[in-house]
Amino acid sequence: MRLRINFKCNTFVKSYLMSKKVVGIAMGGYSSEREISLESGNTVYQVMSPSHWDCFKIVVDKSQWTVIDSQENHYPLDPKNFTFKRDGKTVHFDVVFNAIHGTPGEDGQLAEILEQLQIPHTSCDQKTAALTFNKRDCLEKVKEWEIPVAKSFIFDLGDPLDINAIAKKVGLPCFVKPNRSGSSYGIVKVYEKQDLNEAIATALKEDNQLIIEAALVGTEISVGAYGIDGEVMILPITEIISENDFFDYDAKYNGKSQEITPARLDANTVEEVHNNVKKLYRQLGLSGVCRSEFIIEGGTPHLLEVNTIPGLTAASLIPQQVSAAGIELSDFFESLLTEAMKKPLI
């Protein structure tokens, strides 16, 4: 597996390095994950070879989208055609690396803009992004493909709160989660029925749609995957052991967890997880690098969520998995860009 992945990445990169491509690395965004996205985008920017790629940061704010070059010069991005003026010349992007967690990168808004302008990008298309960004809709869809998920209860802002109905449906403890957010923002683990009201109020600060799930008991794993020439490549699985009550923001980004890559799983479980991840990647129509989270309860992997713009910071799991696969991070990012430029433009 390791030699095969290395060979794949290097082959793809070489085929596109005959001419220098202009790359926009989109980062920032409008959600609570903005700062993490800036770190992810900077990780990509810092490891890209300047001899192969002409890279620019695209920092996304609600009021302004700004392009930043290697000398820290700032240029306003023209939203109509996704270009900017530099030294009196109009600069067009050959490809965009999407590193925006949350809105507008992970929910499909950026993909829709780029697709209309026929600019290649590393993420999935608008329709797929909108589906996977909505945890409830995505989990409902994957159940059609016989992929196990936790029991869940749907709650929206303004719905009557019936804590007895929630406890009966999903049991206790349970997790109250914002439906459309990441990095564990707004997630609360609830042990007692009387605490559901406060947990729901906390989660509603992140999103007006919630999903309340049964707390699965088992081994938590995270699995990175990416597509190359129609083939789904699986990165080494990470086993997560949180020092906190669950894999929350503190555990993810402040070192409060043990992350073991490759995970300590038997061969049959690894094969089952790989099959599920490949099915998800193909059936959902994913692109670029994605990360799927599972809890293995009673020997069965249960899907928690699919993350189409996973973190790429120094503390993030994908760079750890890439390293465990024996791939240079720069080669990996370059392979994502070259693959994006090979996809047919609609």
C-alpha positions in Angstrom: 0.0 0.0 0.0 2.7 2.5 0.9 4.8 2.1 -2.2 1.6 2.1 -4.4 0.4 5.4 -2.9 3.8 7.1 -3.3 4.1 6.0 -6.9 0.5 7.3 -7.6 1.2 10.7 -6.1 4.5 11.2 -7.9 3.2 10.1 -11.3 0.3 12.5 -11.2 2.4 15.4 -10.1 5.0 15.0 -12.8 2.4 15.0 -15.5 1.3 18.5 -14.6 4.6 20.2 -13.8 5.5 21.1 -17.4 4.1 24.6 -16.8 3.6 26.6 -13.6 -0.1 26.8 -12.5 -1.7 29.6 -10.6 -3.2 28.2 -7.5 -5.6 29.9 -5.1 -5.7 28.5 -1.6 -9.1 29.4 -0.1 -9.2 29.7 3.6 -11.1 31.5 6.4 -14.8 31.6 6.0 -17.8 32.6 8.1 -18.1 29.9 10.7 -16.6 29.2 14.1 -14.0 27.1 12.3 -12.5 30.2 10.6 -9.2 30.2 12.6 -8.7 26.5 12.1 -9.3 27.0 8.4 -6.7 29.8 8.2 -4.2 27.3 9.8 -5.2 24.6 7.3 -4.8 26.9 4.4 -1.4 28.2 5.6 -0.2 24.6 6.0 -1.0 24.0 2.3 0.6 27.3 1.3 3.8 26.7 3.2 4.6 23.3 1.8 3.8 24.0 -1.9 6.9 24.2 -4.1 7.2 27.7 -5.6 9.1 26.2 -8.5 6.1 24.1 -9.5 3.2 26.3 -8.5 2.4 30.1 -8.3 0.4 30.1 -5.1 -1.8 32.8 -3.6 -3.9 32.8 -0.4 -7.5 33.6 -0.8 -8.7 34.8 2.6 -12.5 34.8 2.8 -14.4 37.2 5.0 -18.1 38.2 4.9 -17.2 41.7 3.9 -14.3 41.0 1.5 -12.4 38.2 -0.3 -8.7 39.1 -0.4 -5.8 37.6 -2.3 -2.4 37.7 -0.6 0.9 37.0 -2.4 4.2 35.8 -1.1 5.3 39.4 -0.2 2.1 39.8 1.8 0.6 42.2 -0.7 -3.2 42.3 -0.6 -5.5 42.4 -3.6 -9.3 42.5 -3.6 -10.8 39.4 -5.4 -13.4 40.2 -8.1 -16.3 38.0 -7.1 -17.8 38.1 -10.6 -15.0 36.3 -12.4 -12.7 35.2 -9.5 -9.8 37.2 -10.7 -7.6 40.0 -9.2 -5.4 42.8 -10.5 -1.7 42.6 -9.9 0.8 45.1 -11.4 -1.9 46.2 -13.8 -2.6 42.7 -15.1 -5.6 40.5 -14.5 -4.6 37.2 -12.8 -6.8 34.1 -13.4 -6.6 31.0 -11.2 -5.9 27.7 -12.9 -7.1 25.7 -9.9 -8.4 26.4 -6.3 -7.4 24.4 -3.2 -10.5 24.5 -0.9 -9.4 24.7 2.7 -12.5 26.4 4.1 -14.1 24.5 6.9 -17.8 25.4 7.3 -19.5 28.1 5.2 -18.9 29.0 2.4 -16.3 26.3 1.5 -17.7 23.1 3.0 -21.4 23.7 2.3 -21.0 24.0 -1.5 -21.2 27.7 -2.0 -17.6 28.1 -3.1 -18.0 25.0 -5.4 -21.0 26.5 -7.0 -19.2 29.7 -7.8 -16.1 27.9 -9.2 -18.2 25.5 -11.2 -20.1 28.3 -12.9 -16.8 29.9 -13.9 -15.3 26.5 -14.9 -12.4 26.8 -12.4 -11.2 23.4 -11.2 -11.1 22.9 -7.4 -10.1 20.2 -5.0 -13.4 19.7 -3.2 -16.6 17.9 -4.2 -19.3 19.5 -6.3 -22.0 21.8 -4.9 -24.7 19.2 -4.7 -22.5 16.7 -2.8 -21.1 19.3 -0.5 -24.6 20.5 0.5 -25.7 16.9 1.3 -22.6 15.9 3.3 -22.5 19.3 5.2 -26.0 18.4 6.5 -25.3 15.6 9.0 -28.9 14.4 9.2 -29.5 14.2 5.5 -26.2 12.5 4.9 -26.7 9.9 7.6 -30.2 9.2 6.3 -28.9 8.7 2.8 -26.1 6.3 3.8 -28.6 4.1 5.7 -29.9 3.2 2.2 -26.6 1.6 1.5 -26.7 -0.5 4.7 -24.0 1.5 6.5 -24.8 1.5 10.2 -25.3 4.8 12.1 -26.4 5.7 15.6 -30.1 6.1 16.5 -31.0 9.8 16.2 -33.6 12.4 17.0 -34.1 15.6 14.9 -34.7 18.9 16.6 -35.1 22.4 15.1 -35.2 25.8 16.6 -38.9 26.5 17.6 -39.8 22.8 18.0 -41.6 21.8 21.2 -39.1 20.2 23.5 -40.1 16.8 24.8 -37.2 15.4 26.7 -39.0 12.1 27.4 -39.4 11.5 23.7 -35.8 12.2 23.1 -34.6 9.9 25.9 -36.9 7.2 24.7 -35.7 7.4 21.1 -31.9 7.6 21.6 -31.4 6.7 25.3 -28.9 8.2 27.7 -26.2 9.3 27.6 -26.6 11.0 24.2 -24.9 13.7 22.1 -26.6 16.9 21.2 -25.0 18.2 18.0 -25.4 21.2 15.6 -26.4 19.7 12.3 -24.1 21.9 10.2 -20.8 22.6 12.0 -17.5 21.0 12.6 -14.5 20.7 15.0 -17.0 19.7 17.7 -18.2 23.2 18.1 -21.5 23.2 20.1 -21.5 19.4 20.8 -22.7 18.4 24.3 -22.7 15.0 25.9 -25.8 14.6 28.1 -26.2 12.1 30.9 -29.4 13.2 32.6 -32.8 14.1 31.0 -32.9 17.4 32.9 -29.7 18.5 31.2 -31.1 18.3 27.7 -32.6 21.7 27.7 -29.3 23.5 28.5 -27.5 21.2 26.0 -29.9 22.1 23.2 -29.6 25.8 24.0 -25.8 25.5 23.7 -26.0 23.6 20.4 -28.5 26.1 18.9 -25.9 28.8 19.3 -24.0 27.1 16.4 -27.0 26.1 14.2 -30.8 26.2 14.3 -30.9 22.6 13.2 -29.8 19.8 15.6 -29.2 16.1 15.6 -29.4 14.2 18.9 -27.7 10.9 18.8 -27.3 7.8 21.0 -23.8 7.6 22.5 -22.1 4.7 20.9 -19.6 2.8 23.1 -16.6 1.5 21.4 -13.4 2.4 19.5 -13.4 5.7 17.7 -11.6 5.9 14.4 -11.0 8.4 11.6 -10.3 7.4 8.0 -8.9 9.6 5.3 -9.5 8.9 1.7 -8.9 10.5 -1.7 -9.6 9.8 -5.3 -7.0 9.3 -8.0 -7.9 8.3 -11.6 -11.2 6.8 -10.5 -9.5 4.8 -7.7 -10.3 5.4 -4.1 -7.1 5.5 -2.0 -7.4 4.9 1.7 -4.9 6.5 4.1 -3.9 4.6 7.3 -6.7 4.6 9.9 -6.3 6.6 13.1 -7.6 5.3 16.4 -8.6 8.1 18.8 -8.4 7.9 22.6 -9.6 11.1 24.1 -8.6 12.3 27.6 -11.9 14.2 27.8 -15.4 12.8 27.9 -15.4 12.6 24.1 -13.3 13.8 21.1 -14.2 17.5 21.6 -12.4 20.7 20.4 -9.9 20.5 23.3 -9.0 16.9 22.5 -8.7 17.7 18.8 -6.6 20.8 18.9 -5.1 21.1 22.4 -3.4 17.7 22.7 -6.0 16.2 25.0 -6.1 12.9 23.0 -4.0 10.0 22.0 -4.1 9.4 18.2 -2.7 6.1 17.1 -1.9 5.7 13.4 -2.3 3.0 12.1 -5.2 2.0 14.4 -5.0 -1.2 16.4 -7.7 -3.1 14.5 -7.9 -6.7 13.2 -7.6 -7.3 9.5 -11.4 -8.1 9.1 -12.4 -4.8 10.7 -9.9 -2.9 8.6 -11.3 -4.5 5.5 -14.9 -3.7 6.5 -14.0 0.0 7.2 -12.2 0.3 3.9 -15.2 -1.1 2.0 -17.5 1.3 3.8 -15.3 4.3 3.1 -14.9 3.3 -0.6 -18.7 2.9 -0.8 -19.2 6.4 0.7 -16.6 8.0 -1.5 -18.2 6.6 -4.7 -21.9 6.7 -3.8 -21.8 10.2 -2.4 -19.6 11.4 -5.3 -16.8 12.7 -3.2 -13.7 14.4 -4.5 -10.3 15.4 -3.1 -9.4 14.3 0.4 -12.2 13.5 2.8 -12.3 12.0 6.3 -15.0 9.7 7.7 -15.5 9.1 11.4 -16.7 5.9 12.9 -17.2 4.2 16.3 -16.8 0.5 16.3 -19.5 -0.8 18.7 -19.9 -4.6 19.1 -17.5 -5.2 16.2 -19.6 -3.1 13.8 -18.3 0.3 12.5 -21.0 3.0 12.8 -20.6 6.1 10.7 -20.7 9.4 12.7 -20.1 11.9 9.8 -18.3 12.5 6.5 -16.0 15.6 6.5 -15.3 16.8 2.9 -12.9 19.6 4.0 -10.9 18.0 6.8 -8.4 19.9 8.9 -4.9 20.2 7.6 -3.2 21.9 10.6 -0.2 20.5 12.5 -2.7 19.0 15.0 -5.0 17.5 12.3 -5.4 13.9 11.5 -5.0 13.9 7.7 -1.3 15.1 7.8 -0.6 12.4 10.4 -2.2 9.8 8.1 -0.3 11.1 5.1 3.0 10.8 7.0 2.1 7.3 8.2 1.5 6.3 4.6 5.1 7.5 3.7 3.9 10.4 1.6 5.4 13.8 1.6 2.7 16.4 2.5 3.8 18.6 -0.5 3.4 15.6 -2.9 0.0 14.8 -1.4 -1.3 18.3 -1.9 0.1 18.5 -5.4 -1.6 15.2 -6.3 -5.0 16.7 -5.1 -4.4 19.7 -7.3 -3.4 17.7 -10.4 -6.4 15.4 -10.0 -8.7 18.4 -9.7 -7.4 19.8 -13.0 -8.1 16.5 -14.7 -11.8 16.4 -13.8 -14.1 17.4 -16.7 -15.6 20.8 -16.3 -19.4 20.9 -16.7 
